[in-house]
Amino acid sequence: MLWKRLINWIKGHNSVTILARLCYPGEAISNNKRFCGDSFGSTLHTWVTLQSSGLFSVCPRQLQTFCALGYECVTHSSLRRETHSATRFVSPSSHGSRIRKQYTEEIQQVIEENVDKIERFASVLNCSLSEVKSLVEMDTRLVTSFSEQKVLETIKSLKSYGFLTHEILSYPPVFCLSIQSLQTRLKQMEEVRCNKIYVLKFGPKKFREMLEYFREEKKVMKSFLSRETYLAVLFSVEETDIIEASIRYPHLENYAVARLTQAYNLLREYGFSQGDIWEDLDTLLLPPAELKSRLDRMNSVGKLNKASVFPHLHYNGKDQFDRSVQVWTEDQTALDGHADKVSYLSARLQCSPAEIESMFIRYKMLKPLRPRRWKAVLDILLDDMEMQPMHILSKPVILGYSAKRLRHRCQILRDNGIRDPKAVKAYLLMTEKKFDSKFSQVVL
């Protein structure tokens, strides 16, 4: 490894001093010899040999190794707290390296030394100094390695293409491209009507793939100039509505237009209106093949209506979808032809729907229960225990008990010959402790 070779080199130079600068690449201004390398797995390490000092500065995790060689060592943090006239550091521009974001002090120093450049960049970008400073914090090479002329020309090229200031400030990697390469890419992007700045940061292979992607997009959109215009016509809304909707539904902006169009057309084929789809754009999340599979499945179980279908079209796993359809099918079977749980309960308890609604208001925990649970509980109470509906309605809280608990207690009551409806109701409402005490058994 490189650092082992460096240690061997140190052993042959007893009178020299090595200065390891980890914070950011720099140059020691004195009569010196410089050794640079990726000694600790980073391109930001620079080793500088001085002839006039006896100080040896290293990163903390290497302190013990170098001290064992007999050198007087300090850590970088100690070095920064002291003033050493023999050494000063200059801008890392000559090394072409970006300062890592954890070295905040060094980054701020670079910003302070290049305020004039930052002001000129802010003027061209037509934004505040703080915004440009944030850009420089992400990549210090903008004011160190890259020439001012290159940065300014890059900004002008991007703005002339149509990119907004906030887009340019969000993607500092675009400044790594040469002017010639940037202009070539912009020309290629213009041919396929690509308006996404992030495409510029990709390597050659990925960039070609993205161009092909936008070329296919262009074929689908035909004469429409932008995705927003195309989707606005598709949904019969304004472009501003599409832009606002993209904030809540990012897939409108991120998914291929061809995929969105195919999903939209599928939903229309199955009878859903344009307004239905616009009100819940999450229905366009699924790939078209999976969407068609789910629509076919729900159509086969008689569930092809907006209220039932749309919740199952949101992007969740296939297992979850299969389970939800199974539960829905079981609920429909439990309802036994009734439209909803209110009509089902009113029929089995021989009361009006208004009484059921009143019961739900008084006992809010009952309303969310699924029809299959209602059926299991009522089968035990009405059929097995032969309770009268009036006894159940007088204490509807009993409907909230699990079928397992009721079945267990009913079996115990039958074994003890207890059949009186009032007594049965009283025992079913008992706490587990009292019921156990009464019958000397443990309720499961």
N, C-alpha and C positions, 0 to 999 in steps of 0.2 A: 504494500500500500504506500501511497505517496507520503503520508506522515512518518512512516517508518524510515523511508529513504531520507527524509529531512532530519530525523534524529541522528542517523549515521553521518550525515553531512555536518551536523552540529559538533559531533565528537571530534571531527578533524579540524575544528576552528575554535581553539580554546580562548582566543582573545577577542572574539566577536560577540556582538549582541544581536539577538533575533527579536524583532518586534512583530507579534502576531496581532493583526487588527481584524477582529471578527465583526465589528459593527457595520462597516461598509467598506468597499474597496477604496484604497487611498494611496497616496504617495508620500513618503517621508522626504522632506526637503533638506538634504545634507549630503555630505560625501558618503554615499552608501551604495550598496548592491541590493537589488530587490529580487525576491523569490516569490512567485505567485503560483498558486495551485489549489485544487479542490481537496484540501487536506482533510476536511471533516464532512465531506459529502455536500458541500455548498459552493456555488460559483461566486459567492460573495466574500470569500476569505482571501486576504492578501497578506503575504509574509514579506517583511521588509528588514534587511540587514543593516544595522548602523555600526559605525566605526568609533563613535565618540561617547557612548554611554554604556553603563554596566547593567542596564535594566532589561529584564526579559518579561514581556507581557503576553499572557496566553488566556484562552478561554477557561472557565472554571473546571470543566471536566478533564482538562489535560494538565492542570496545575501540578498534580502529584508526579506525573510522568517526567516532566521537565525538571522539577526540583530534584528528583532522584539523580539527574545527570550532573548535579553540582552547580546549577545556575540559580542566580537570585531572580525569583519570579514574582510577578503580581498579576492579578486578574484585570480584565478590561475595565470593570467597574472602578477598581482602585485607580487605574491609569487615568480615567476620565475625571476623577476627583482632584487630580494633581496637575500642576503645570510643569511641563518639561520643555525647556528651551531648545533642546537638541532635536525635537521632533514637532512637526505640525503637518496637518493633513489638508489636501486640496480636494476639489470636486472630483467625484468618481466618474466623470464624463468620459475620460479616456479609456475606461474599462468596459463601457457599454453595458453595465449591470444595473438592474433596478434594486433600489433599497427595499428590503423587506418591511412590511407594514409594522412589525413589532418594534422597529427601531425608530420610535416616534421623535426622539430628540434630534437624530440625524436628519430625518425628513424635514422637520421644522427649520433646521439650519439651512438646508438646501433651498427651501421656500423663501426664507429671509434674504438669502444671497441672490435670488433671482426675481425679486419683486417687479422689476421693470419689464421683464419678459412676460410675467403673469399678467401685468396690466395690459400689455399689447395683445395677448391672447384673448383677454376678456373683452377688449374693444372689438376685435374681429368677430368673436362669438356673440357679442351683444348680450353679455350676461354679467353677473356680479363677480367680484374678485374671489369671494368665498367659494363660489362654484368651481372656478378654475383651480383654486388651491386644493379643493377636494379631488379634482382630476389629477393634479400633480401628486397628491398623497397616494393615489392608486398606482401611479407610474412616474417616478422621479426622472426618468429618462427624457421626459418632455422638455425639461429645462437643463439637462446635463448632457446626455449622449446625443440627442437629436438636435440638429441645427434649427435655429429659430425660423429660418426661411422654409425648411421642410415642414415644420409644424403648421406655419401659417398657410402654406400652399395646400396642405392636407385639409385644413379647416375650410378653406375657400372651395375646394373641390367637392367636399361633402355637402356644403351648404348650397352650392350651385346645382347639385344633383337633386336636392329637395329634402335632405335630412334636417330635422329640427335641432335646435341647440341642445335640448335635453337628451336627445338620442346620441349626439356626438359626445356629450359629457358622460354618458353611461357606458361607452365602449372604448376605453383607451387603447386596446389592442390594435385598433385601426391605424394608429399612428406608427406602428411598426412596419407597415408596408412602405415600400419606396413609392415615390410619386408616379413613376411609370407604371408600376404594378397596380397601384390604386386606380389610376385612370383606365387601365385595361379592364380591371374588374368592374368598374362602374359602367363601362360601355357594354360589357357582357350582361350585366344586371339590367340595364335599360332595355336590351333586346327582349328579355323575358318578363319585363315589367315587375321586377323585384324591388320592393321598397323597404326591405328589412336590413338594417345596418349591421346586425349581428352576423350576417352572411359573410361580411368582409373579413372576419377574424378567423375563418376556417382555413385549414391547410388546403393544398391544391386538390386532393382527391375529394374531400368533403365539399369543397366549393363547387366542383363539377357536379356532384350529386345534387346539391341544392339548386344549381342552375337547371338541371333536368326536372327537378320537382316543380319549379316555377314555370318551366316550359309547359308542363302538363296542366298546371293551373291556368295558364293563358289559353290553352285549347278549350277548357271548360267555360271560362268567362267570356271567350270570344271577343266581342267588341267593347265589353265593359272595361273601363280604365282601372278600376280598383276592386278589391274584394268587397269593400264596404258598399260600393254601388251595386255590385252583383247581388249581394245578400239583401240589400234594401228592396230591390225589385222582386226577388224571390219571395220575401215575406210581406211585400206591399206596405213597407214602412219607410220612414226617412233615414238618410244616412246617419244622422245624429243619433237616431234610435239604435242603430247597429253599433255605433261606437260606444254608447252607454251600456248596451247589453253585453258587449265584449268584456267589460269590467267584471260583471257578475258571472258571465259564462265565457271563460278564457278560450274554450275550444272553438268559439266562433272565429277567433284570430289565429289559433295554432293548428287546427285541423285542416287537412286539405279540402279545398272547395268541392272537389269531386266527391269526397266521402260525405260531406255535409249534404250535398245535393241528393246523393243516392239515398241517404237516410230519410231526408225530407220527402222524397217521392214515394218511398216505401210506406211511410205513415199515411200519406194521402191516399195511396192505393187501398189501404185497409180501412178507409172511411173517416179518418180524423181530419178536421178542418185546419185551415191555415192559422186561424186564431188559437185553436187548441195547442198547436205546436209552438207558436210564438209565446204563449203563456208559460210554457215549461220547456225551455230549450235544452234542458238536461236529457231530454228524450233523444237528442242527436249524438249523445256520447258514445253509444255502442257502435262497433263496426257493423256495416250493413248486413253481412252474413249472419252475425249473432242476433242482430235486431230482427231479421226475418224469421229466424228460428224461434225467438221468443214470441213474436206475434202469432206465428202458426200454432205454437203450444197453447197460448191463451185463447186463441180462437177455438181450438179443439175442446176446451173445457167450458166454453160459453162465457168467457170473461172479457170479450172484446168491447170494452167501453172505457172512456177516458179515466173515470175514477178508479177503476180496477187495474187498467193496463199501465198507465204512466208511472206509478211508483215502482213497477218492476222493470222499467226500461232504463232506470238510472244505472250508472256503471258500477255493478257489484258482481261478485263471483257467480259462476254458473251453479255451484252447489247451493248458494244462498237463494238464487232464483228458483231452483227446483224445489227447495224446501218451502219457500213462500207460496208457490203454486199449490203444493201438496196441502199446506195448511188452509189455503183458501178453499180448495176442493172439499176438505173435511168440514169446513164451516158451512159451505153451501149444502152439503149432505145433512148436517145437523139442523139447518133451518127448515128442512123438509118442505120446500116449496114456498115458504114465506119470504116476503121481500126483504125484511131486516129483522134484527133481534127484538125490536119493540113489538112488532106484529107477532113474532113467534112466542114471546113471553106472555103477551096478552091472551093468546089462544090457549096456551097450556095452563095458565093460572086463572083463566076464565074471568078476566077483568078487561077494562077499557085501556086503550093505548095511553090515555091521559094519566091513569093510575100508575102505569109503568114509568112514564116520564117523571111523575112526582116521586116515585121510589128512587129513581136515579139521582134526583136532586138531593133527597135526604141522605142517600147512601152513595156518595160519589165513587167509592171504590168498586161498585158493581158495574158501572157503565162500560169500562174498558174490557171487561171479561169477554172472551171469544164465544161464539155460539156453541162450539163443540163442548166447551166446559159447562155452559148452561144446560145442555142436553144431558150430560153425564150426571149432574147434580139433581136435575128434576126427575130423571129416570129412577134414581135411588129414593127420593122423597115421595114422589107421587105413585110410582109403581111398586117398588120393593116395600116401602114402609106404609104405603096407603094413606099418606097424610092428605088432608083436604087443602085445596089452594088457599082458603081463608086463613088457615093456621100459618101457612108460609108467608102470606102477605102481612100478617100481623107482626111478624119478626123477619123481615126480608134479609137481615144480616146473615141468616143461615145460608143464603144462596152464595155467600162469599167463601164458604168453607170448601176445602178441596174434596174431590170425590173420594180420595183415599181415606181421609179422616171420617167422612160420613159413612162410608161402607163398613169401616172397622167398628164404629160405634153401633151402627144398626145391627151388625152381626151379634155383638154382645147383648144388645137389648132383646133381640129375638131369642137368643139362648136362655135369657132370664125370663122369658115369657111376658115382656113388657110390650103391649100393643096400643095402649091408650094414646091417642094423638097428642093430647096435652102433655102427658108424661114424656112421650117420645121427644117432643119439642123442647121440653125443659132439659132433658138429658143431653140432647144434641147441642144446646147452647152453653152447657157447663164448661168451665175451664178444664184443662187437662188434669190439673192437680186434683180438683174436686171429683172429676169422673173416675180417676184412678183410685182415689180414696174410697169412692162409693162401691166400685166393683173389684177393687184389689187387683187391677191389671194395669199394665203399662200401655198407653195408647201410642201406636206407631206414628 
